[in-house]
Amino acid sequence: MELLIWFGALMSCVGLAALIWCIVTVWKARRAGLSDEDLRERVRKVVPVNAGALMLSILGLMLIVLGILLG
């Protein structure tokens, strides 16, 4: 079960890194002074990555809890 916990922690860390990337990307786009349409296009490209990162983090946390409960 220890392997399950470590794998879950790795998944959560990767998801967190992707979330930070999403935040930084949108923040840079907002500070670049883009037009409204260009800003919307950049944010539209980041949204699927953001959703995937959230899902990866949630699944990683679920694996950690499962590993603790089974261990």
mmCIF file of the N, C-alpha and C atoms, coordinates in Angstrom:
data_MODEL
# 
_entry.id   MODEL 
# 
loop_
_atom_site.group_PDB 
_atom_site.id 
_atom_site.type_symbol 
_atom_site.label_atom_id 
_atom_site.label_alt_id 
_atom_site.label_comp_id 
_atom_site.label_asym_id 
_atom_site.label_entity_id 
_atom_site.label_seq_id 
_atom_site.pdbx_PDB_ins_code 
_atom_site.Cartn_x 
_atom_site.Cartn_y 
_atom_site.Cartn_z 
_atom_site.occupancy 
_atom_site.B_iso_or_equiv 
_atom_site.pdbx_formal_charge 
_atom_site.auth_seq_id 
_atom_site.auth_comp_id 
_atom_site.auth_asym_id 
_atom_site.auth_atom_id 
_atom_site.pdbx_PDB_model_num 
ATOM 1   N N  . MET A 1 1  ? 0.808   -1.196 0.000   1.00 0.00 ? 1  MET A N  1 
ATOM 2   C CA . MET A 1 1  ? 0.000   0.000  0.000   1.00 0.00 ? 1  MET A CA 1 
ATOM 3   C C  . MET A 1 1  ? 0.853   1.261  0.000   1.00 0.00 ? 1  MET A C  1 
ATOM 4   N N  . GLU A 1 2  ? 2.091   1.117  0.431   1.00 0.00 ? 2  GLU A N  1 
ATOM 5   C CA . GLU A 1 2  ? 2.985   2.277  0.440   1.00 0.00 ? 2  GLU A CA 1 
ATOM 6   C C  . GLU A 1 2  ? 3.221   2.788  -0.984  1.00 0.00 ? 2  GLU A C  1 
ATOM 7   N N  . LEU A 1 3  ? 3.295   1.864  -1.931  1.00 0.00 ? 3  LEU A N  1 
ATOM 8   C CA . LEU A 1 3  ? 3.466   2.255  -3.324  1.00 0.00 ? 3  LEU A CA 1 
ATOM 9   C C  . LEU A 1 3  ? 2.269   3.055  -3.823  1.00 0.00 ? 3  LEU A C  1 
ATOM 10  N N  . LEU A 1 4  ? 1.098   2.686  -3.391  1.00 0.00 ? 4  LEU A N  1 
ATOM 11  C CA . LEU A 1 4  ? -0.126  3.406  -3.764  1.00 0.00 ? 4  LEU A CA 1 
ATOM 12  C C  . LEU A 1 4  ? -0.087  4.842  -3.248  1.00 0.00 ? 4  LEU A C  1 
ATOM 13  N N  . ILE A 1 5  ? 0.395   5.019  -2.032  1.00 0.00 ? 5  ILE A N  1 
ATOM 14  C CA . ILE A 1 5  ? 0.498   6.355  -1.444  1.00 0.00 ? 5  ILE A CA 1 
ATOM 15  C C  . ILE A 1 5  ? 1.504   7.195  -2.216  1.00 0.00 ? 5  ILE A C  1 
ATOM 16  N N  . TRP A 1 6  ? 2.653   6.627  -2.537  1.00 0.00 ? 6  TRP A N  1 
ATOM 17  C CA . TRP A 1 6  ? 3.680   7.384  -3.263  1.00 0.00 ? 6  TRP A CA 1 
ATOM 18  C C  . TRP A 1 6  ? 3.230   7.727  -4.684  1.00 0.00 ? 6  TRP A C  1 
ATOM 19  N N  . PHE A 1 7  ? 2.553   6.804  -5.321  1.00 0.00 ? 7  PHE A N  1 
ATOM 20  C CA . PHE A 1 7  ? 2.047   7.073  -6.670  1.00 0.00 ? 7  PHE A CA 1 
ATOM 21  C C  . PHE A 1 7  ? 0.989   8.177  -6.627  1.00 0.00 ? 7  PHE A C  1 
ATOM 22  N N  . GLY A 1 8  ? 0.133   8.157  -5.624  1.00 0.00 ? 8  GLY A N  1 
ATOM 23  C CA . GLY A 1 8  ? -0.864  9.209  -5.456  1.00 0.00 ? 8  GLY A CA 1 
ATOM 24  C C  . GLY A 1 8  ? -0.222  10.564 -5.188  1.00 0.00 ? 8  GLY A C  1 
ATOM 25  N N  . ALA A 1 9  ? 0.831   10.554 -4.380  1.00 0.00 ? 9  ALA A N  1 
ATOM 26  C CA . ALA A 1 9  ? 1.544   11.805 -4.107  1.00 0.00 ? 9  ALA A CA 1 
ATOM 27  C C  . ALA A 1 9  ? 2.189   12.345 -5.374  1.00 0.00 ? 9  ALA A C  1 
ATOM 28  N N  . LEU A 1 10 ? 2.739   11.469 -6.183  1.00 0.00 ? 10 LEU A N  1 
ATOM 29  C CA . LEU A 1 10 ? 3.343   11.903 -7.449  1.00 0.00 ? 10 LEU A CA 1 
ATOM 30  C C  . LEU A 1 10 ? 2.283   12.493 -8.376  1.00 0.00 ? 10 LEU A C  1 
ATOM 31  N N  . MET A 1 11 ? 1.142   11.837 -8.458  1.00 0.00 ? 11 MET A N  1 
ATOM 32  C CA . MET A 1 11 ? 0.057   12.354 -9.301  1.00 0.00 ? 11 MET A CA 1 
ATOM 33  C C  . MET A 1 11 ? -0.416  13.719 -8.807  1.00 0.00 ? 11 MET A C  1 
ATOM 34  N N  . SER A 1 12 ? -0.549  13.879 -7.511  1.00 0.00 ? 12 SER A N  1 
ATOM 35  C CA . SER A 1 12 ? -0.987  15.156 -6.955  1.00 0.00 ? 12 SER A CA 1 
ATOM 36  C C  . SER A 1 12 ? 0.030   16.252 -7.223  1.00 0.00 ? 12 SER A C  1 
ATOM 37  N N  . CYS A 1 13 ? 1.298   15.932 -7.121  1.00 0.00 ? 13 CYS A N  1 
ATOM 38  C CA . CYS A 1 13 ? 2.350   16.933 -7.376  1.00 0.00 ? 13 CYS A CA 1 
ATOM 39  C C  . CYS A 1 13 ? 2.371   17.350 -8.847  1.00 0.00 ? 13 CYS A C  1 
ATOM 40  N N  . VAL A 1 14 ? 2.195   16.402 -9.741  1.00 0.00 ? 14 VAL A N  1 
ATOM 41  C CA . VAL A 1 14 ? 2.141   16.734 -11.169 1.00 0.00 ? 14 VAL A CA 1 
ATOM 42  C C  . VAL A 1 14 ? 0.919   17.600 -11.459 1.00 0.00 ? 14 VAL A C  1 
ATOM 43  N N  . GLY A 1 15 ? -0.213  17.261 -10.867 1.00 0.00 ? 15 GLY A N  1 
ATOM 44  C CA . GLY A 1 15 ? -1.414  18.069 -11.036 1.00 0.00 ? 15 GLY A CA 1 
ATOM 45  C C  . GLY A 1 15 ? -1.240  19.471 -10.486 1.00 0.00 ? 15 GLY A C  1 
ATOM 46  N N  . LEU A 1 16 ? -0.588  19.593 -9.339  1.00 0.00 ? 16 LEU A N  1 
ATOM 47  C CA . LEU A 1 16 ? -0.334  20.904 -8.752  1.00 0.00 ? 16 LEU A CA 1 
ATOM 48  C C  . LEU A 1 16 ? 0.591   21.733 -9.633  1.00 0.00 ? 16 LEU A C  1 
ATOM 49  N N  . ALA A 1 17 ? 1.609   21.093 -10.195 1.00 0.00 ? 17 ALA A N  1 
ATOM 50  C CA . ALA A 1 17 ? 2.520   21.801 -11.099 1.00 0.00 ? 17 ALA A CA 1 
ATOM 51  C C  . ALA A 1 17 ? 1.779   22.301 -12.338 1.00 0.00 ? 17 ALA A C  1 
ATOM 52  N N  . ALA A 1 18 ? 0.873   21.492 -12.855 1.00 0.00 ? 18 ALA A N  1 
ATOM 53  C CA . ALA A 1 18 ? 0.090   21.908 -14.020 1.00 0.00 ? 18 ALA A CA 1 
ATOM 54  C C  . ALA A 1 18 ? -0.849  23.058 -13.664 1.00 0.00 ? 18 ALA A C  1 
ATOM 55  N N  . LEU A 1 19 ? -1.413  23.035 -12.459 1.00 0.00 ? 19 LEU A N  1 
ATOM 56  C CA . LEU A 1 19 ? -2.263  24.143 -12.020 1.00 0.00 ? 19 LEU A CA 1 
ATOM 57  C C  . LEU A 1 19 ? -1.467  25.438 -11.903 1.00 0.00 ? 19 LEU A C  1 
ATOM 58  N N  . ILE A 1 20 ? -0.272  25.338 -11.366 1.00 0.00 ? 20 ILE A N  1 
ATOM 59  C CA . ILE A 1 20 ? 0.587   26.527 -11.273 1.00 0.00 ? 20 ILE A CA 1 
ATOM 60  C C  . ILE A 1 20 ? 0.928   27.040 -12.658 1.00 0.00 ? 20 ILE A C  1 
ATOM 61  N N  . TRP A 1 21 ? 1.198   26.133 -13.597 1.00 0.00 ? 21 TRP A N  1 
ATOM 62  C CA . TRP A 1 21 ? 1.472   26.560 -14.974 1.00 0.00 ? 21 TRP A CA 1 
ATOM 63  C C  . TRP A 1 21 ? 0.276   27.309 -15.561 1.00 0.00 ? 21 TRP A C  1 
ATOM 64  N N  . CYS A 1 22 ? -0.928  26.810 -15.317 1.00 0.00 ? 22 CYS A N  1 
ATOM 65  C CA . CYS A 1 22 ? -2.139  27.473 -15.812 1.00 0.00 ? 22 CYS A CA 1 
ATOM 66  C C  . CYS A 1 22 ? -2.270  28.875 -15.229 1.00 0.00 ? 22 CYS A C  1 
ATOM 67  N N  . ILE A 1 23 ? -2.035  29.006 -13.937 1.00 0.00 ? 23 ILE A N  1 
ATOM 68  C CA . ILE A 1 23 ? -2.145  30.309 -13.286 1.00 0.00 ? 23 ILE A CA 1 
ATOM 69  C C  . ILE A 1 23 ? -1.130  31.285 -13.861 1.00 0.00 ? 23 ILE A C  1 
ATOM 70  N N  . VAL A 1 24 ? 0.097   30.842 -14.013 1.00 0.00 ? 24 VAL A N  1 
ATOM 71  C CA . VAL A 1 24 ? 1.148   31.717 -14.538 1.00 0.00 ? 24 VAL A CA 1 
ATOM 72  C C  . VAL A 1 24 ? 0.864   32.105 -15.986 1.00 0.00 ? 24 VAL A C  1 
ATOM 73  N N  . THR A 1 25 ? 0.381   31.169 -16.776 1.00 0.00 ? 25 THR A N  1 
ATOM 74  C CA . THR A 1 25 ? 0.092   31.443 -18.180 1.00 0.00 ? 25 THR A CA 1 
ATOM 75  C C  . THR A 1 25 ? -1.003  32.499 -18.328 1.00 0.00 ? 25 THR A C  1 
ATOM 76  N N  . VAL A 1 26 ? -2.078  32.355 -17.582 1.00 0.00 ? 26 VAL A N  1 
ATOM 77  C CA . VAL A 1 26 ? -3.166  33.331 -17.665 1.00 0.00 ? 26 VAL A CA 1 
ATOM 78  C C  . VAL A 1 26 ? -2.729  34.672 -17.085 1.00 0.00 ? 26 VAL A C  1 
ATOM 79  N N  . TRP A 1 27 ? -1.952  34.636 -16.028 1.00 0.00 ? 27 TRP A N  1 
ATOM 80  C CA . TRP A 1 27 ? -1.464  35.875 -15.423 1.00 0.00 ? 27 TRP A CA 1 
ATOM 81  C C  . TRP A 1 27 ? -0.591  36.659 -16.398 1.00 0.00 ? 27 TRP A C  1 
ATOM 82  N N  . LYS A 1 28 ? 0.298   35.954 -17.090 1.00 0.00 ? 28 LYS A N  1 
ATOM 83  C CA . LYS A 1 28 ? 1.153   36.613 -18.089 1.00 0.00 ? 28 LYS A CA 1 
ATOM 84  C C  . LYS A 1 28 ? 0.318   37.165 -19.242 1.00 0.00 ? 28 LYS A C  1 
ATOM 85  N N  . ALA A 1 29 ? -0.696  36.428 -19.645 1.00 0.00 ? 29 ALA A N  1 
ATOM 86  C CA . ALA A 1 29 ? -1.554  36.898 -20.735 1.00 0.00 ? 29 ALA A CA 1 
ATOM 87  C C  . ALA A 1 29 ? -2.310  38.156 -20.320 1.00 0.00 ? 29 ALA A C  1 
ATOM 88  N N  . ARG A 1 30 ? -2.766  38.219 -19.082 1.00 0.00 ? 30 ARG A N  1 
ATOM 89  C CA . ARG A 1 30 ? -3.485  39.409 -18.613 1.00 0.00 ? 30 ARG A CA 1 
ATOM 90  C C  . ARG A 1 30 ? -2.557  40.614 -18.531 1.00 0.00 ? 30 ARG A C  1 
ATOM 91  N N  . ARG A 1 31 ? -1.321  40.387 -18.121 1.00 0.00 ? 31 ARG A N  1 
ATOM 92  C CA . ARG A 1 31 ? -0.378  41.493 -17.992 1.00 0.00 ? 31 ARG A CA 1 
ATOM 93  C C  . ARG A 1 31 ? 0.189   41.941 -19.335 1.00 0.00 ? 31 ARG A C  1 
ATOM 94  N N  . ALA A 1 32 ? 0.020   41.124 -20.374 1.00 0.00 ? 32 ALA A N  1 
ATOM 95  C CA . ALA A 1 32 ? 0.561   41.471 -21.693 1.00 0.00 ? 32 ALA A CA 1 
ATOM 96  C C  . ALA A 1 32 ? -0.260  42.553 -22.377 1.00 0.00 ? 32 ALA A C  1 
ATOM 97  N N  . GLY A 1 33 ? -1.420  42.863 -21.844 1.00 0.00 ? 33 GLY A N  1 
ATOM 98  C CA . GLY A 1 33 ? -2.249  43.910 -22.431 1.00 0.00 ? 33 GLY A CA 1 
ATOM 99  C C  . GLY A 1 33 ? -2.859  43.512 -23.756 1.00 0.00 ? 33 GLY A C  1 
ATOM 100 N N  . LEU A 1 34 ? -3.263  42.262 -23.870 1.00 0.00 ? 34 LEU A N  1 
ATOM 101 C CA . LEU A 1 34 ? -3.858  41.768 -25.105 1.00 0.00 ? 34 LEU A CA 1 
ATOM 102 C C  . LEU A 1 34 ? -5.282  42.311 -25.258 1.00 0.00 ? 34 LEU A C  1 
ATOM 103 N N  . SER A 1 35 ? -5.757  42.258 -26.466 1.00 0.00 ? 35 SER A N  1 
ATOM 104 C CA . SER A 1 35 ? -7.152  42.642 -26.690 1.00 0.00 ? 35 SER A CA 1 
ATOM 105 C C  . SER A 1 35 ? -8.058  41.600 -26.033 1.00 0.00 ? 35 SER A C  1 
ATOM 106 N N  . ASP A 1 36 ? -9.303  41.951 -25.875 1.00 0.00 ? 36 ASP A N  1 
ATOM 107 C CA . ASP A 1 36 ? -10.250 41.073 -25.199 1.00 0.00 ? 36 ASP A CA 1 
ATOM 108 C C  . ASP A 1 36 ? -10.379 39.729 -25.917 1.00 0.00 ? 36 ASP A C  1 
ATOM 109 N N  . GLU A 1 37 ? -10.426 39.772 -27.227 1.00 0.00 ? 37 GLU A N  1 
ATOM 110 C CA . GLU A 1 37 ? -10.578 38.529 -28.005 1.00 0.00 ? 37 GLU A CA 1 
ATOM 111 C C  . GLU A 1 37 ? -9.334  37.647 -27.900 1.00 0.00 ? 37 GLU A C  1 
ATOM 112 N N  . ASP A 1 38 ? -8.136  38.254 -27.948 1.00 0.00 ? 38 ASP A N  1 
ATOM 113 C CA . ASP A 1 38 ? -6.904  37.470 -27.820 1.00 0.00 ? 38 ASP A CA 1 
ATOM 114 C C  . ASP A 1 38 ? -6.779  36.853 -26.421 1.00 0.00 ? 38 ASP A C  1 
ATOM 115 N N  . LEU A 1 39 ? -7.165  37.624 -25.412 1.00 0.00 ? 39 LEU A N  1 
ATOM 116 C CA . LEU A 1 39 ? -7.119  37.106 -24.048 1.00 0.00 ? 39 LEU A CA 1 
ATOM 117 C C  . LEU A 1 39 ? -8.086  35.933 -23.884 1.00 0.00 ? 39 LEU A C  1 
ATOM 118 N N  . ARG A 1 40 ? -9.270  36.069 -24.442 1.00 0.00 ? 40 ARG A N  1 
ATOM 119 C CA . ARG A 1 40 ? -10.240 34.971 -24.377 1.00 0.00 ? 40 ARG A CA 1 
ATOM 120 C C  . ARG A 1 40 ? -9.702  33.715 -25.069 1.00 0.00 ? 40 ARG A C  1 
ATOM 121 N N  . GLU A 1 41 ? -9.012  33.886 -26.180 1.00 0.00 ? 41 GLU A N  1 
ATOM 122 C CA . GLU A 1 41 ? -8.464  32.743 -26.911 1.00 0.00 ? 41 GLU A CA 1 
ATOM 123 C C  . GLU A 1 41 ? -7.383  32.034 -26.085 1.00 0.00 ? 41 GLU A C  1 
ATOM 124 N N  . ARG A 1 42 ? -6.525  32.801 -25.437 1.00 0.00 ? 42 ARG A N  1 
ATOM 125 C CA . ARG A 1 42 ? -5.484  32.188 -24.601 1.00 0.00 ? 42 ARG A CA 1 
ATOM 126 C C  . ARG A 1 42 ? -6.102  31.451 -23.420 1.00 0.00 ? 42 ARG A C  1 
ATOM 127 N N  . VAL A 1 43 ? -7.080  32.067 -22.787 1.00 0.00 ? 43 VAL A N  1 
ATOM 128 C CA . VAL A 1 43 ? -7.732  31.421 -21.648 1.00 0.00 ? 43 VAL A CA 1 
ATOM 129 C C  . VAL A 1 43 ? -8.479  30.170 -22.109 1.00 0.00 ? 43 VAL A C  1 
ATOM 130 N N  . ARG A 1 44 ? -9.084  30.229 -23.282 1.00 0.00 ? 44 ARG A N  1 
ATOM 131 C CA . ARG A 1 44 ? -9.807  29.075 -23.828 1.00 0.00 ? 44 ARG A CA 1 
ATOM 132 C C  . ARG A 1 44 ? -8.868  27.888 -24.036 1.00 0.00 ? 44 ARG A C  1 
ATOM 133 N N  . LYS A 1 45 ? -7.608  28.155 -24.383 1.00 0.00 ? 45 LYS A N  1 
ATOM 134 C CA . LYS A 1 45 ? -6.640  27.075 -24.573 1.00 0.00 ? 45 LYS A CA 1 
ATOM 135 C C  . LYS A 1 45 ? -6.163  26.492 -23.241 1.00 0.00 ? 45 LYS A C  1 
ATOM 136 N N  . VAL A 1 46 ? -6.206  27.284 -22.187 1.00 0.00 ? 46 VAL A N  1 
ATOM 137 C CA . VAL A 1 46 ? -5.702  26.834 -20.887 1.00 0.00 ? 46 VAL A CA 1 
ATOM 138 C C  . VAL A 1 46 ? -6.760  26.045 -20.109 1.00 0.00 ? 46 VAL A C  1 
ATOM 139 N N  . VAL A 1 47 ? -8.027  26.297 -20.372 1.00 0.00 ? 47 VAL A N  1 
ATOM 140 C CA . VAL A 1 47 ? -9.113  25.680 -19.598 1.00 0.00 ? 47 VAL A CA 1 
ATOM 141 C C  . VAL A 1 47 ? -9.048  24.141 -19.605 1.00 0.00 ? 47 VAL A C  1 
ATOM 142 N N  . PRO A 1 48 ? -8.840  23.467 -20.735 1.00 0.00 ? 48 PRO A N  1 
ATOM 143 C CA . PRO A 1 48 ? -8.773  21.991 -20.679 1.00 0.00 ? 48 PRO A CA 1 
ATOM 144 C C  . PRO A 1 48 ? -7.592  21.477 -19.853 1.00 0.00 ? 48 PRO A C  1 
ATOM 145 N N  . VAL A 1 49 ? -6.473  22.177 -19.923 1.00 0.00 ? 49 VAL A N  1 
ATOM 146 C CA . VAL A 1 49 ? -5.313  21.774 -19.114 1.00 0.00 ? 49 VAL A CA 1 
ATOM 147 C C  . VAL A 1 49 ? -5.641  21.956 -17.638 1.00 0.00 ? 49 VAL A C  1 
ATOM 148 N N  . ASN A 1 50 ? -6.315  23.052 -17.320 1.00 0.00 ? 50 ASN A N  1 
ATOM 149 C CA . ASN A 1 50 ? -6.706  23.314 -15.944 1.00 0.00 ? 50 ASN A CA 1 
ATOM 150 C C  . ASN A 1 50 ? -7.643  22.225 -15.422 1.00 0.00 ? 50 ASN A C  1 
ATOM 151 N N  . ALA A 1 51 ? -8.622  21.849 -16.206 1.00 0.00 ? 51 ALA A N  1 
ATOM 152 C CA . ALA A 1 51 ? -9.552  20.799 -15.790 1.00 0.00 ? 51 ALA A CA 1 
ATOM 153 C C  . ALA A 1 51 ? -8.835  19.458 -15.610 1.00 0.00 ? 51 ALA A C  1 
ATOM 154 N N  . GLY A 1 52 ? -7.944  19.143 -16.526 1.00 0.00 ? 52 GLY A N  1 
ATOM 155 C CA . GLY A 1 52 ? -7.179  17.904 -16.412 1.00 0.00 ? 52 GLY A CA 1 
ATOM 156 C C  . GLY A 1 52 ? -6.272  17.897 -15.192 1.00 0.00 ? 52 GLY A C  1 
ATOM 157 N N  . ALA A 1 53 ? -5.673  19.041 -14.894 1.00 0.00 ? 53 ALA A N  1 
ATOM 158 C CA . ALA A 1 53 ? -4.799  19.136 -13.721 1.00 0.00 ? 53 ALA A CA 1 
ATOM 159 C C  . ALA A 1 53 ? -5.596  18.964 -12.433 1.00 0.00 ? 53 ALA A C  1 
ATOM 160 N N  . LEU A 1 54 ? -6.774  19.554 -12.386 1.00 0.00 ? 54 LEU A N  1 
ATOM 161 C CA . LEU A 1 54 ? -7.626  19.370 -11.204 1.00 0.00 ? 54 LEU A CA 1 
ATOM 162 C C  . LEU A 1 54 ? -8.014  17.907 -11.036 1.00 0.00 ? 54 LEU A C  1 
ATOM 163 N N  . MET A 1 55 ? -8.375  17.264 -12.126 1.00 0.00 ? 55 MET A N  1 
ATOM 164 C CA . MET A 1 55 ? -8.764  15.857 -12.062 1.00 0.00 ? 55 MET A CA 1 
ATOM 165 C C  . MET A 1 55 ? -7.584  14.987 -11.623 1.00 0.00 ? 55 MET A C  1 
ATOM 166 N N  . LEU A 1 56 ? -6.397  15.265 -12.141 1.00 0.00 ? 56 LEU A N  1 
ATOM 167 C CA . LEU A 1 56 ? -5.216  14.497 -11.762 1.00 0.00 ? 56 LEU A CA 1 
ATOM 168 C C  . LEU A 1 56 ? -4.911  14.667 -10.279 1.00 0.00 ? 56 LEU A C  1 
ATOM 169 N N  . SER A 1 57 ? -5.021  15.881 -9.790  1.00 0.00 ? 57 SER A N  1 
ATOM 170 C CA . SER A 1 57 ? -4.785  16.127 -8.365  1.00 0.00 ? 57 SER A CA 1 
ATOM 171 C C  . SER A 1 57 ? -5.811  15.408 -7.498  1.00 0.00 ? 57 SER A C  1 
ATOM 172 N N  . ILE A 1 58 ? -7.057  15.442 -7.903  1.00 0.00 ? 58 ILE A N  1 
ATOM 173 C CA . ILE A 1 58 ? -8.105  14.763 -7.140  1.00 0.00 ? 58 ILE A CA 1 
ATOM 174 C C  . ILE A 1 58 ? -7.878  13.258 -7.126  1.00 0.00 ? 58 ILE A C  1 
ATOM 175 N N  . LEU A 1 59 ? -7.545  12.691 -8.276  1.00 0.00 ? 59 LEU A N  1 
ATOM 176 C CA . LEU A 1 59 ? -7.293  11.249 -8.329  1.00 0.00 ? 59 LEU A CA 1 
ATOM 177 C C  . LEU A 1 59 ? -6.089  10.864 -7.478  1.00 0.00 ? 59 LEU A C  1 
ATOM 178 N N  . GLY A 1 60 ? -5.060  11.705 -7.491  1.00 0.00 ? 60 GLY A N  1 
ATOM 179 C CA . GLY A 1 60 ? -3.890  11.449 -6.655  1.00 0.00 ? 60 GLY A CA 1 
ATOM 180 C C  . GLY A 1 60 ? -4.231  11.472 -5.181  1.00 0.00 ? 60 GLY A C  1 
ATOM 181 N N  . LEU A 1 61 ? -5.030  12.445 -4.769  1.00 0.00 ? 61 LEU A N  1 
ATOM 182 C CA . LEU A 1 61 ? -5.443  12.500 -3.365  1.00 0.00 ? 61 LEU A CA 1 
ATOM 183 C C  . LEU A 1 61 ? -6.321  11.312 -2.999  1.00 0.00 ? 61 LEU A C  1 
ATOM 184 N N  . MET A 1 62 ? -7.141  10.862 -3.933  1.00 0.00 ? 62 MET A N  1 
ATOM 185 C CA . MET A 1 62 ? -7.967  9.681  -3.676  1.00 0.00 ? 62 MET A CA 1 
ATOM 186 C C  . MET A 1 62 ? -7.093  8.434  -3.490  1.00 0.00 ? 62 MET A C  1 
ATOM 187 N N  . LEU A 1 63 ? -6.037  8.330  -4.288  1.00 0.00 ? 63 LEU A N  1 
ATOM 188 C CA . LEU A 1 63 ? -5.131  7.187  -4.129  1.00 0.00 ? 63 LEU A CA 1 
ATOM 189 C C  . LEU A 1 63 ? -4.409  7.239  -2.788  1.00 0.00 ? 63 LEU A C  1 
ATOM 190 N N  . ILE A 1 64 ? -4.042  8.427  -2.354  1.00 0.00 ? 64 ILE A N  1 
ATOM 191 C CA . ILE A 1 64 ? -3.382  8.553  -1.051  1.00 0.00 ? 64 ILE A CA 1 
ATOM 192 C C  . ILE A 1 64 ? -4.311  8.086  0.061   1.00 0.00 ? 64 ILE A C  1 
ATOM 193 N N  . VAL A 1 65 ? -5.552  8.562  0.033   1.00 0.00 ? 65 VAL A N  1 
ATOM 194 C CA . VAL A 1 65 ? -6.515  8.168  1.069   1.00 0.00 ? 65 VAL A CA 1 
ATOM 195 C C  . VAL A 1 65 ? -6.777  6.666  1.013   1.00 0.00 ? 65 VAL A C  1 
ATOM 196 N N  . LEU A 1 66 ? -6.908  6.121  -0.183  1.00 0.00 ? 66 LEU A N  1 
ATOM 197 C CA . LEU A 1 66 ? -7.135  4.688  -0.338  1.00 0.00 ? 66 LEU A CA 1 
ATOM 198 C C  . LEU A 1 66 ? -5.955  3.900  0.204   1.00 0.00 ? 66 LEU A C  1 
ATOM 199 N N  . GLY A 1 67 ? -4.729  4.346  -0.093  1.00 0.00 ? 67 GLY A N  1 
ATOM 200 C CA . GLY A 1 67 ? -3.556  3.670  0.422   1.00 0.00 ? 67 GLY A CA 1 
ATOM 201 C C  . GLY A 1 67 ? -3.470  3.716  1.930   1.00 0.00 ? 67 GLY A C  1 
ATOM 202 N N  . ILE A 1 68 ? -3.871  4.846  2.528   1.00 0.00 ? 68 ILE A N  1 
ATOM 203 C CA . ILE A 1 68 ? -3.848  4.946  3.987   1.00 0.00 ? 68 ILE A CA 1 
ATOM 204 C C  . ILE A 1 68 ? -4.901  4.045  4.608   1.00 0.00 ? 68 ILE A C  1 
ATOM 205 N N  . LEU A 1 69 ? -6.104  4.044  3.999   1.00 0.00 ? 69 LEU A N  1 
ATOM 206 C CA . LEU A 1 69 ? -7.175  3.216  4.557   1.00 0.00 ? 69 LEU A CA 1 
ATOM 207 C C  . LEU A 1 69 ? -6.875  1.723  4.431   1.00 0.00 ? 69 LEU A C  1 
ATOM 208 N N  . LEU A 1 70 ? -6.262  1.306  3.345   1.00 0.00 ? 70 LEU A N  1 
ATOM 209 C CA . LEU A 1 70 ? -5.960  -0.109 3.153   1.00 0.00 ? 70 LEU A CA 1 
ATOM 210 C C  . LEU A 1 70 ? -4.686  -0.550 3.881   1.00 0.00 ? 70 LEU A C  1 
ATOM 211 N N  . GLY A 1 71 ? -3.839  0.416  4.217   1.00 0.00 ? 71 GLY A N  1 
ATOM 212 C CA . GLY A 1 71 ? -2.553  0.097  4.840   1.00 0.00 ? 71 GLY A CA 1 
ATOM 213 C C  . GLY A 1 71 ? -2.612  -0.027 6.276   1.00 0.00 ? 71 GLY A C  1 
# 
